[in-house]
Amino acid sequence: MLTPVWGLPEGTVGFEAAGHITHDDYKERLIPALEAALEEHGKVRFLFVLGKKFEGYDPTAMFDDSMFGIRHINDFDRIAVVTDNQMIAGMIQTMGPMLPSETKVFPVAQLDRAKAWLGD
């Protein structure tokens, strides 16, 4: 399940993942929120929290994530991923420099710092 994170800087969309993320999570929550923000702001800043309750992605959700990311590769200003999962953090740190947006990984204990970075 994806739950919105509120109280973020203007032009920022945030979600916290729990359990297994599915195609429906993307279709019904994440993609509409990002598309609305893109329409309103042109570019968007994105916070994605993958905390202790996050269990993984269904293959269809991974596909949705990839396709949305490819279609909107130039539409993100900053992306903050908050996680203590070293495998995910490593993948983001490896792939991040290849993206046109600034991308940064924060540990869960630094969620407030991630929010502040998105607002800078």
PLY file of the C-alpha trace (Angstrom):
ply
format ascii 1.0
element vertex 120
property float x
property float y
property float z
element edge 119
property int vertex1
property int vertex2
end_header
0.00 0.00 0.00
1.09 3.55 -0.72
0.12 6.27 1.75
0.55 9.97 0.94
3.04 11.95 2.99
1.58 15.36 3.80
3.16 18.63 4.88
5.76 18.72 2.12
7.17 21.77 0.32
5.21 23.22 -2.62
5.58 21.10 -5.75
6.57 17.98 -3.80
4.72 14.66 -3.85
5.48 12.08 -1.21
4.42 8.52 -0.50
5.30 5.93 2.10
5.28 2.28 1.04
4.07 -0.55 3.28
3.64 -4.23 2.48
3.91 -5.26 -1.17
3.44 -2.48 -3.70
1.11 -3.46 -6.54
0.02 -2.26 -9.95
-3.16 -0.90 -8.35
-1.09 1.18 -5.90
0.62 2.85 -8.83
-2.51 3.15 -10.99
-4.82 4.46 -8.26
-2.48 6.50 -6.04
1.04 7.28 -7.17
0.65 7.97 -10.89
-2.44 10.23 -10.55
-0.75 12.26 -7.79
2.44 12.71 -9.79
0.58 13.57 -13.00
-1.52 16.19 -11.17
1.62 17.74 -9.68
3.35 17.75 -13.06
0.37 19.46 -14.65
0.32 22.10 -11.93
4.07 22.68 -11.48
5.78 21.49 -14.67
8.43 19.65 -12.66
8.00 17.81 -9.41
10.03 16.87 -6.39
9.38 13.38 -5.07
9.74 11.78 -1.65
9.55 7.99 -1.45
9.73 6.40 2.00
10.53 2.68 2.10
10.54 2.06 5.84
10.33 -1.04 8.03
6.84 -1.98 6.82
7.90 -2.09 3.14
8.10 -5.70 1.90
8.73 -5.30 -1.82
7.23 -4.75 -5.26
5.02 -6.97 -7.32
6.53 -7.36 -10.82
3.73 -5.29 -12.37
4.46 -2.43 -9.97
8.14 -2.54 -10.92
7.09 -2.34 -14.57
4.75 0.59 -13.83
7.57 2.38 -12.01
9.96 1.88 -14.91
7.49 2.98 -17.59
6.39 6.07 -15.68
10.02 6.96 -14.99
10.99 6.61 -18.66
8.04 8.72 -19.85
8.77 11.44 -17.30
12.55 11.19 -16.97
13.00 14.95 -17.40
10.01 15.95 -15.26
11.59 15.47 -11.84
13.63 18.17 -10.14
14.68 16.21 -7.06
14.03 12.71 -5.77
14.60 11.71 -2.15
14.40 8.03 -1.26
14.24 7.30 2.45
15.21 3.74 3.37
17.42 1.64 5.58
17.41 -1.18 3.01
21.01 -1.31 1.81
20.17 -3.09 -1.44
17.65 -0.42 -2.44
19.93 2.39 -1.28
22.78 0.93 -3.32
20.65 0.65 -6.45
19.46 4.25 -6.10
23.00 5.50 -5.49
24.22 3.58 -8.55
21.42 4.68 -10.88
20.93 8.20 -9.50
23.88 9.81 -11.31
22.41 8.63 -14.62
19.19 10.58 -14.05
18.75 14.22 -15.02
17.24 14.98 -11.58
19.10 15.31 -8.32
18.63 12.05 -6.44
19.60 11.39 -2.86
19.13 8.52 -0.38
18.47 9.18 3.30
18.21 6.73 6.19
14.78 6.47 7.82
16.03 8.35 10.89
16.67 11.37 8.60
13.19 11.68 7.09
12.95 15.31 8.23
16.29 16.04 6.60
15.03 14.52 3.34
11.93 16.73 3.47
14.10 19.81 4.09
16.42 18.90 1.19
13.43 18.67 -1.14
12.39 22.18 -0.09
15.81 23.79 -0.70
0 1
1 2
2 3
3 4
4 5
5 6
6 7
7 8
8 9
9 10
10 11
11 12
12 13
13 14
14 15
15 16
16 17
17 18
18 19
19 20
20 21
21 22
22 23
23 24
24 25
25 26
26 27
27 28
28 29
29 30
30 31
31 32
32 33
33 34
34 35
35 36
36 37
37 38
38 39
39 40
40 41
41 42
42 43
43 44
44 45
45 46
46 47
47 48
48 49
49 50
50 51
51 52
52 53
53 54
54 55
55 56
56 57
57 58
58 59
59 60
60 61
61 62
62 63
63 64
64 65
65 66
66 67
67 68
68 69
69 70
70 71
71 72
72 73
73 74
74 75
75 76
76 77
77 78
78 79
79 80
80 81
81 82
82 83
83 84
84 85
85 86
86 87
87 88
88 89
89 90
90 91
91 92
92 93
93 94
94 95
95 96
96 97
97 98
98 99
99 100
100 101
101 102
102 103
103 104
104 105
105 106
106 107
107 108
108 109
109 110
110 111
111 112
112 113
113 114
114 115
115 116
116 117
117 118
118 119
